[in-house]
Amino acid sequence: QVQLVESGGGLVQPGGSLRLSCAAPGSAFSRNLMRWYRQHPGKQREWVASIATDFSTRYGDSGKGRFTISRDNAKNTVYLQMNTLEPEDTAVYYCNALPLGSLLDYWGRGTQVTVSS
């Protein structure tokens, strides 16, 4: 069982920045593929970014160029730095963990990001 707790969401003006955090206390964090997803109201959840156990990163179209995913294994935490935010980035952002060799992944409860003037 992996528990994930997201934080860092909130209201920000267009062009602003936010850093989301996702803590996974008590887990074998360094052995997890960590991912961020987001979900707009009434739409399917979409993949934003991933960071593997070797720290390699990948981004979906929504995350390329403006978002940066990182991880701190000593703190069991993954981050999503979001810059130059746009109203279209308004969504609930979810953290996801997939342990190595597992078919079962885990989700946090999400954190709301609202980009509005």
VMD Tcl script that builds the backbone (N, CA, C; Angstrom):
set m [mol new atoms 351]
animate dup $m
set s [atomselect $m all]
$s set {name element resname resid chain x y z} {
  {N N GLN 1 A 0.841 -1.186 0.000}
  {CA C GLN 1 A 0.000 0.000 0.000}
  {C C GLN 1 A 0.881 1.242 0.000}
  {N N VAL 2 A 0.563 2.158 -0.897}
  {CA C VAL 2 A 1.303 3.423 -0.983}
  {C C VAL 2 A 0.306 4.549 -0.769}
  {N N GLN 3 A 0.543 5.355 0.214}
  {CA C GLN 3 A -0.305 6.522 0.453}
  {C C GLN 3 A 0.365 7.741 -0.133}
  {N N LEU 4 A -0.409 8.526 -0.836}
  {CA C LEU 4 A 0.104 9.707 -1.488}
  {C C LEU 4 A -0.690 10.924 -1.022}
  {N N VAL 5 A 0.028 11.970 -0.699}
  {CA C VAL 5 A -0.620 13.191 -0.221}
  {C C VAL 5 A -0.102 14.367 -1.037}
  {N N GLU 6 A -0.988 14.941 -1.838}
  {CA C GLU 6 A -0.621 16.094 -2.647}
  {C C GLU 6 A -0.830 17.390 -1.868}
  {N N SER 7 A -0.059 18.390 -2.223}
  {CA C SER 7 A -0.227 19.723 -1.648}
  {C C SER 7 A 0.327 20.741 -2.624}
  {N N GLY 8 A 0.046 22.010 -2.344}
  {CA C GLY 8 A 0.615 23.079 -3.148}
  {C C GLY 8 A -0.331 23.702 -4.150}
  {N N GLY 9 A -1.520 23.152 -4.286}
  {CA C GLY 9 A -2.480 23.754 -5.200}
  {C C GLY 9 A -3.028 25.057 -4.649}
  {N N GLY 10 A -3.783 25.742 -5.484}
  {CA C GLY 10 A -4.379 27.000 -5.052}
  {C C GLY 10 A -4.774 27.855 -6.227}
  {N N LEU 11 A -5.023 29.109 -5.932}
  {CA C LEU 11 A -5.424 30.084 -6.939}
  {C C LEU 11 A -4.211 30.910 -7.342}
  {N N VAL 12 A -3.995 31.023 -8.632}
  {CA C VAL 12 A -2.867 31.802 -9.135}
  {C C VAL 12 A -3.320 32.565 -10.373}
  {N N GLN 13 A -2.723 33.707 -10.593}
  {CA C GLN 13 A -3.068 34.505 -11.777}
  {C C GLN 13 A -2.402 33.939 -13.022}
  {N N PRO 14 A -2.974 34.182 -14.175}
  {CA C PRO 14 A -2.319 33.764 -15.420}
  {C C PRO 14 A -0.896 34.302 -15.497}
  {N N GLY 15 A 0.012 33.437 -15.933}
  {CA C GLY 15 A 1.419 33.804 -15.992}
  {C C GLY 15 A 2.185 33.467 -14.726}
  {N N GLY 16 A 1.470 33.091 -13.683}
  {CA C GLY 16 A 2.114 32.781 -12.423}
  {C C GLY 16 A 2.645 31.353 -12.364}
  {N N SER 17 A 3.161 31.010 -11.195}
  {CA C SER 17 A 3.779 29.698 -10.994}
  {C C SER 17 A 3.242 29.053 -9.725}
  {N N LEU 18 A 3.290 27.745 -9.721}
  {CA C LEU 18 A 2.980 26.957 -8.536}
  {C C LEU 18 A 3.898 25.746 -8.521}
  {N N ARG 19 A 4.178 25.272 -7.323}
  {CA C ARG 19 A 4.889 24.009 -7.198}
  {C C ARG 19 A 4.040 23.049 -6.389}
  {N N LEU 20 A 3.677 21.969 -7.022}
  {CA C LEU 20 A 2.932 20.919 -6.347}
  {C C LEU 20 A 3.899 19.921 -5.731}
  {N N SER 21 A 3.478 19.378 -4.602}
  {CA C SER 21 A 4.260 18.344 -3.937}
  {C C SER 21 A 3.389 17.120 -3.717}
  {N N CYS 22 A 4.033 15.980 -3.715}
  {CA C CYS 22 A 3.332 14.732 -3.424}
  {C C CYS 22 A 4.236 13.904 -2.529}
  {N N ALA 23 A 3.792 13.709 -1.320}
  {CA C ALA 23 A 4.573 12.952 -0.352}
  {C C ALA 23 A 4.043 11.523 -0.263}
  {N N ALA 24 A 4.975 10.601 -0.130}
  {CA C ALA 24 A 4.623 9.186 -0.004}
  {C C ALA 24 A 5.314 8.633 1.234}
  {N N PRO 25 A 4.835 8.961 2.397}
  {CA C PRO 25 A 5.509 8.559 3.624}
  {C C PRO 25 A 5.491 7.055 3.817}
  {N N GLY 26 A 6.613 6.542 4.278}
  {CA C GLY 26 A 6.659 5.139 4.624}
  {C C GLY 26 A 6.725 4.186 3.460}
  {N N SER 27 A 6.885 4.667 2.241}
  {CA C SER 27 A 6.901 3.769 1.089}
  {C C SER 27 A 8.332 3.562 0.599}
  {N N ALA 28 A 8.505 2.543 -0.217}
  {CA C ALA 28 A 9.795 2.346 -0.891}
  {C C ALA 28 A 9.835 3.308 -2.071}
  {N N PHE 29 A 9.879 4.559 -1.748}
  {CA C PHE 29 A 9.638 5.619 -2.736}
  {C C PHE 29 A 10.594 5.541 -3.909}
  {N N SER 30 A 11.842 5.263 -3.634}
  {CA C SER 30 A 12.842 5.279 -4.700}
  {C C SER 30 A 12.572 4.202 -5.749}
  {N N ARG 31 A 11.744 3.245 -5.445}
  {CA C ARG 31 A 11.427 2.162 -6.365}
  {C C ARG 31 A 10.121 2.401 -7.124}
  {N N ASN 32 A 9.584 3.617 -6.998}
  {CA C ASN 32 A 8.320 3.935 -7.669}
  {C C ASN 32 A 8.539 4.805 -8.891}
  {N N LEU 33 A 7.849 4.452 -9.972}
  {CA C LEU 33 A 7.664 5.410 -11.057}
  {C C LEU 33 A 6.617 6.394 -10.561}
  {N N MET 34 A 6.924 7.666 -10.604}
  {CA C MET 34 A 6.009 8.684 -10.110}
  {C C MET 34 A 5.473 9.505 -11.279}
  {N N ARG 35 A 4.179 9.784 -11.213}
  {CA C ARG 35 A 3.532 10.505 -12.319}
  {C C ARG 35 A 2.561 11.549 -11.778}
  {N N TRP 36 A 2.387 12.577 -12.554}
  {CA C TRP 36 A 1.348 13.574 -12.313}
  {C C TRP 36 A 0.322 13.491 -13.444}
  {N N TYR 37 A -0.924 13.561 -13.034}
  {CA C TYR 37 A -2.039 13.634 -13.967}
  {C C TYR 37 A -2.878 14.846 -13.586}
  {N N ARG 38 A -3.769 15.223 -14.490}
  {CA C ARG 38 A -4.728 16.263 -14.152}
  {C C ARG 38 A -6.069 15.936 -14.783}
  {N N GLN 39 A -7.087 16.509 -14.202}
  {CA C GLN 39 A -8.437 16.247 -14.692}
  {C C GLN 39 A -9.235 17.541 -14.701}
  {N N HIS 40 A -9.692 17.902 -15.889}
  {CA C HIS 40 A -10.574 19.048 -16.025}
  {C C HIS 40 A -11.998 18.581 -15.747}
  {N N PRO 41 A -12.855 19.488 -15.286}
  {CA C PRO 41 A -14.237 19.094 -14.996}
  {C C PRO 41 A -14.915 18.457 -16.204}
  {N N GLY 42 A -15.502 17.306 -15.986}
  {CA C GLY 42 A -16.234 16.636 -17.047}
  {C C GLY 42 A -15.382 15.939 -18.079}
  {N N LYS 43 A -14.076 15.889 -17.850}
  {CA C LYS 43 A -13.186 15.256 -18.824}
  {C C LYS 43 A -12.399 14.124 -18.175}
  {N N GLN 44 A -11.762 13.323 -19.017}
  {CA C GLN 44 A -10.945 12.232 -18.508}
  {C C GLN 44 A -9.633 12.754 -17.938}
  {N N ARG 45 A -9.110 11.990 -17.040}
  {CA C ARG 45 A -7.817 12.332 -16.457}
  {C C ARG 45 A -6.739 12.213 -17.542}
  {N N GLU 46 A -5.842 13.178 -17.583}
  {CA C GLU 46 A -4.771 13.156 -18.587}
  {C C GLU 46 A -3.414 13.178 -17.913}
  {N N TRP 47 A -2.504 12.472 -18.514}
  {CA C TRP 47 A -1.143 12.377 -18.020}
  {C C TRP 47 A -0.392 13.676 -18.286}
  {N N VAL 48 A 0.344 14.141 -17.281}
  {CA C VAL 48 A 1.093 15.389 -17.392}
  {C C VAL 48 A 2.596 15.128 -17.484}
  {N N ALA 49 A 3.117 14.329 -16.558}
  {CA C ALA 49 A 4.563 14.112 -16.517}
  {C C ALA 49 A 4.886 12.877 -15.693}
  {N N SER 50 A 6.063 12.300 -15.968}
  {CA C SER 50 A 6.539 11.129 -15.232}
  {C C SER 50 A 8.003 11.305 -14.887}
  {N N ILE 51 A 8.396 10.685 -13.781}
  {CA C ILE 51 A 9.821 10.606 -13.445}
  {C C ILE 51 A 10.093 9.189 -12.964}
  {N N ALA 52 A 11.072 8.571 -13.597}
  {CA C ALA 52 A 11.374 7.176 -13.310}
  {C C ALA 52 A 12.334 7.047 -12.130}
  {N N THR 53 A 12.630 5.803 -11.785}
  {CA C THR 53 A 13.526 5.565 -10.653}
  {C C THR 53 A 14.946 6.033 -10.951}
  {N N ASP 54 A 15.280 6.139 -12.237}
  {CA C ASP 54 A 16.618 6.641 -12.599}
  {C C ASP 54 A 16.618 8.144 -12.843}
  {N N PHE 55 A 15.515 8.793 -12.461}
  {CA C PHE 55 A 15.353 10.244 -12.577}
  {C C PHE 55 A 15.121 10.728 -14.005}
  {N N SER 56 A 14.967 9.825 -14.945}
  {CA C SER 56 A 14.621 10.255 -16.286}
  {C C SER 56 A 13.177 10.757 -16.288}
  {N N THR 57 A 12.902 11.736 -17.137}
  {CA C THR 57 A 11.592 12.376 -17.141}
  {C C THR 57 A 10.943 12.328 -18.522}
  {N N ARG 58 A 9.638 12.349 -18.507}
  {CA C ARG 58 A 8.853 12.429 -19.733}
  {C C ARG 58 A 7.680 13.350 -19.464}
  {N N TYR 59 A 7.224 13.988 -20.544}
  {CA C TYR 59 A 6.132 14.942 -20.405}
  {C C TYR 59 A 5.069 14.705 -21.462}
  {N N GLY 60 A 3.829 14.883 -21.036}
  {CA C GLY 60 A 2.742 14.909 -21.991}
  {C C GLY 60 A 2.683 16.278 -22.644}
  {N N ASP 61 A 1.813 16.403 -23.625}
  {CA C ASP 61 A 1.723 17.675 -24.338}
  {C C ASP 61 A 1.399 18.835 -23.396}
  {N N SER 62 A 0.611 18.565 -22.371}
  {CA C SER 62 A 0.203 19.641 -21.467}
  {C C SER 62 A 1.349 20.113 -20.595}
  {N N GLY 63 A 2.374 19.284 -20.417}
  {CA C GLY 63 A 3.459 19.629 -19.506}
  {C C GLY 63 A 4.729 20.104 -20.174}
  {N N LYS 64 A 4.823 19.909 -21.482}
  {CA C LYS 64 A 6.079 20.224 -22.158}
  {C C LYS 64 A 6.369 21.712 -22.140}
  {N N GLY 65 A 7.596 22.046 -21.757}
  {CA C GLY 65 A 8.070 23.412 -21.876}
  {C C GLY 65 A 7.776 24.302 -20.685}
  {N N ARG 66 A 6.686 24.015 -19.946}
  {CA C ARG 66 A 6.326 24.899 -18.842}
  {C C ARG 66 A 6.385 24.204 -17.492}
  {N N PHE 67 A 6.302 22.876 -17.510}
  {CA C PHE 67 A 6.273 22.125 -16.257}
  {C C PHE 67 A 7.560 21.321 -16.107}
  {N N THR 68 A 7.985 21.161 -14.864}
  {CA C THR 68 A 9.155 20.352 -14.565}
  {C C THR 68 A 8.835 19.401 -13.415}
  {N N ILE 69 A 9.039 18.130 -13.646}
  {CA C ILE 69 A 8.844 17.131 -12.592}
  {C C ILE 69 A 10.200 16.793 -11.997}
  {N N SER 70 A 10.219 16.597 -10.694}
  {CA C SER 70 A 11.451 16.212 -10.017}
  {C C SER 70 A 11.090 15.356 -8.811}
  {N N ARG 71 A 12.093 14.730 -8.236}
  {CA C ARG 71 A 11.851 13.888 -7.065}
  {C C ARG 71 A 13.011 14.031 -6.096}
  {N N ASP 72 A 12.673 13.867 -4.829}
  {CA C ASP 72 A 13.666 13.849 -3.755}
  {C C ASP 72 A 13.438 12.563 -2.980}
  {N N ASN 73 A 14.258 11.579 -3.253}
  {CA C ASN 73 A 14.037 10.278 -2.625}
  {C C ASN 73 A 14.289 10.316 -1.118}
  {N N ALA 74 A 15.132 11.225 -0.687}
  {CA C ALA 74 A 15.388 11.338 0.754}
  {C C ALA 74 A 14.149 11.838 1.494}
  {N N LYS 75 A 13.306 12.586 0.793}
  {CA C LYS 75 A 12.091 13.126 1.404}
  {C C LYS 75 A 10.835 12.383 0.966}
  {N N ASN 76 A 11.023 11.336 0.154}
  {CA C ASN 76 A 9.859 10.575 -0.351}
  {C C ASN 76 A 8.839 11.495 -1.013}
  {N N THR 77 A 9.321 12.408 -1.814}
  {CA C THR 77 A 8.448 13.434 -2.379}
  {C C THR 77 A 8.754 13.648 -3.855}
  {N N VAL 78 A 7.688 13.839 -4.616}
  {CA C VAL 78 A 7.814 14.228 -6.018}
  {C C VAL 78 A 7.183 15.607 -6.170}
  {N N TYR 79 A 7.738 16.386 -7.073}
  {CA C TYR 79 A 7.292 17.764 -7.260}
  {C C TYR 79 A 6.874 17.985 -8.710}
  {N N LEU 80 A 6.024 18.967 -8.881}
  {CA C LEU 80 A 5.691 19.445 -10.216}
  {C C LEU 80 A 5.756 20.969 -10.180}
  {N N GLN 81 A 6.807 21.493 -10.773}
  {CA C GLN 81 A 6.949 22.949 -10.891}
  {C C GLN 81 A 6.209 23.386 -12.140}
  {N N MET 82 A 5.272 24.282 -11.973}
  {CA C MET 82 A 4.451 24.745 -13.095}
  {C C MET 82 A 4.659 26.242 -13.271}
  {N N ASN 83 A 5.115 26.622 -14.443}
  {CA C ASN 83 A 5.383 28.024 -14.742}
  {C C ASN 83 A 4.481 28.514 -15.869}
  {N N THR 84 A 4.385 29.811 -15.965}
  {CA C THR 84 A 3.600 30.459 -17.025}
  {C C THR 84 A 2.223 29.807 -17.129}
  {N N LEU 85 A 1.564 29.740 -16.015}
  {CA C LEU 85 A 0.276 29.051 -15.969}
  {C C LEU 85 A -0.788 29.802 -16.767}
  {N N GLU 86 A -1.667 29.013 -17.341}
  {CA C GLU 86 A -2.746 29.531 -18.180}
  {C C GLU 86 A -4.085 29.079 -17.603}
  {N N PRO 87 A -5.153 29.790 -17.917}
  {CA C PRO 87 A -6.468 29.346 -17.412}
  {C C PRO 87 A -6.787 27.899 -17.775}
  {N N GLU 88 A -6.261 27.444 -18.905}
  {CA C GLU 88 A -6.500 26.061 -19.329}
  {C C GLU 88 A -5.817 25.035 -18.428}
  {N N ASP 89 A -4.917 25.501 -17.572}
  {CA C ASP 89 A -4.260 24.599 -16.626}
  {C C ASP 89 A -5.113 24.350 -15.387}
  {N N THR 90 A -6.218 25.054 -15.285}
  {CA C THR 90 A -7.125 24.843 -14.168}
  {C C THR 90 A -7.647 23.415 -14.186}
  {N N ALA 91 A -7.401 22.697 -13.096}
  {CA C ALA 91 A -7.767 21.284 -13.028}
  {C C ALA 91 A -7.451 20.771 -11.628}
  {N N VAL 92 A -7.884 19.564 -11.367}
  {CA C VAL 92 A -7.419 18.855 -10.182}
  {C C VAL 92 A -6.205 18.033 -10.601}
  {N N TYR 93 A -5.122 18.181 -9.879}
  {CA C TYR 93 A -3.868 17.504 -10.189}
  {C C TYR 93 A -3.679 16.331 -9.224}
  {N N TYR 94 A -3.401 15.183 -9.807}
  {CA C TYR 94 A -3.267 13.947 -9.044}
  {C C TYR 94 A -1.854 13.384 -9.161}
  {N N CYS 95 A -1.391 12.854 -8.072}
  {CA C CYS 95 A -0.122 12.147 -8.021}
  {C C CYS 95 A -0.395 10.651 -8.148}
  {N N ASN 96 A 0.491 9.962 -8.829}
  {CA C ASN 96 A 0.328 8.522 -9.055}
  {C C ASN 96 A 1.670 7.844 -8.841}
  {N N ALA 97 A 1.620 6.675 -8.207}
  {CA C ALA 97 A 2.837 5.895 -7.966}
  {C C ALA 97 A 2.661 4.482 -8.503}
  {N N LEU 98 A 3.637 4.047 -9.258}
  {CA C LEU 98 A 3.645 2.666 -9.765}
  {C C LEU 98 A 4.933 2.005 -9.296}
  {N N PRO 99 A 4.828 1.122 -8.301}
  {CA C PRO 99 A 6.034 0.429 -7.823}
  {C C PRO 99 A 6.628 -0.453 -8.914}
  {N N LEU 100 A 7.941 -0.555 -8.918}
  {CA C LEU 100 A 8.633 -1.402 -9.883}
  {C C LEU 100 A 8.107 -2.831 -9.798}
  {N N GLY 101 A 7.804 -3.410 -10.952}
  {CA C GLY 101 A 7.365 -4.794 -10.996}
  {C C GLY 101 A 5.921 -5.012 -10.605}
  {N N SER 102 A 5.217 -3.940 -10.313}
  {CA C SER 102 A 3.826 -4.067 -9.879}
  {C C SER 102 A 2.876 -3.682 -11.009}
  {N N LEU 103 A 1.724 -4.303 -11.027}
  {CA C LEU 103 A 0.661 -3.935 -11.960}
  {C C LEU 103 A -0.340 -3.012 -11.291}
  {N N LEU 104 A -0.162 -2.805 -10.016}
  {CA C LEU 104 A -1.094 -1.997 -9.241}
  {C C LEU 104 A -0.476 -0.643 -8.956}
  {N N ASP 105 A -1.194 0.397 -9.331}
  {CA C ASP 105 A -0.701 1.725 -9.018}
  {C C ASP 105 A -1.579 2.392 -7.970}
  {N N TYR 106 A -1.109 3.510 -7.482}
  {CA C TYR 106 A -1.762 4.194 -6.374}
  {C C TYR 106 A -1.963 5.662 -6.718}
  {N N TRP 107 A -3.054 6.207 -6.190}
  {CA C TRP 107 A -3.423 7.592 -6.465}
  {C C TRP 107 A -3.567 8.392 -5.187}
  {N N GLY 108 A -3.198 9.654 -5.278}
  {CA C GLY 108 A -3.536 10.575 -4.228}
  {C C GLY 108 A -4.943 11.106 -4.430}
  {N N ARG 109 A -5.365 11.967 -3.534}
  {CA C ARG 109 A -6.733 12.496 -3.602}
  {C C ARG 109 A -6.832 13.722 -4.489}
  {N N GLY 110 A -5.707 14.269 -4.871}
  {CA C GLY 110 A -5.721 15.407 -5.770}
  {C C GLY 110 A -5.623 16.739 -5.062}
  {N N THR 111 A -5.149 17.715 -5.806}
  {CA C THR 111 A -5.084 19.088 -5.313}
  {C C THR 111 A -5.575 20.017 -6.424}
  {N N GLN 112 A -6.414 20.957 -6.057}
  {CA C GLN 112 A -7.033 21.850 -7.044}
  {C C GLN 112 A -6.081 22.981 -7.406}
  {N N VAL 113 A -5.926 23.188 -8.694}
  {CA C VAL 113 A -5.192 24.333 -9.219}
  {C C VAL 113 A -6.165 25.177 -10.029}
  {N N THR 114 A -6.255 26.446 -9.683}
  {CA C THR 114 A -7.141 27.359 -10.395}
  {C C THR 114 A -6.312 28.540 -10.884}
  {N N VAL 115 A -6.357 28.748 -12.193}
  {CA C VAL 115 A -5.627 29.858 -12.800}
  {C C VAL 115 A -6.660 30.864 -13.294}
  {N N SER 116 A -6.689 31.998 -12.629}
  {CA C SER 116 A -7.717 32.981 -12.948}
  {C C SER 116 A -7.277 34.344 -12.452}
  {N N SER 117 A -7.700 35.358 -13.190}
  {CA C SER 117 A -7.432 36.727 -12.755}
  {C C SER 117 A -8.597 37.270 -11.935}
}
mol reanalyze $m
mol bondsrecalc $m
mol representation Tube
mol addrep $m
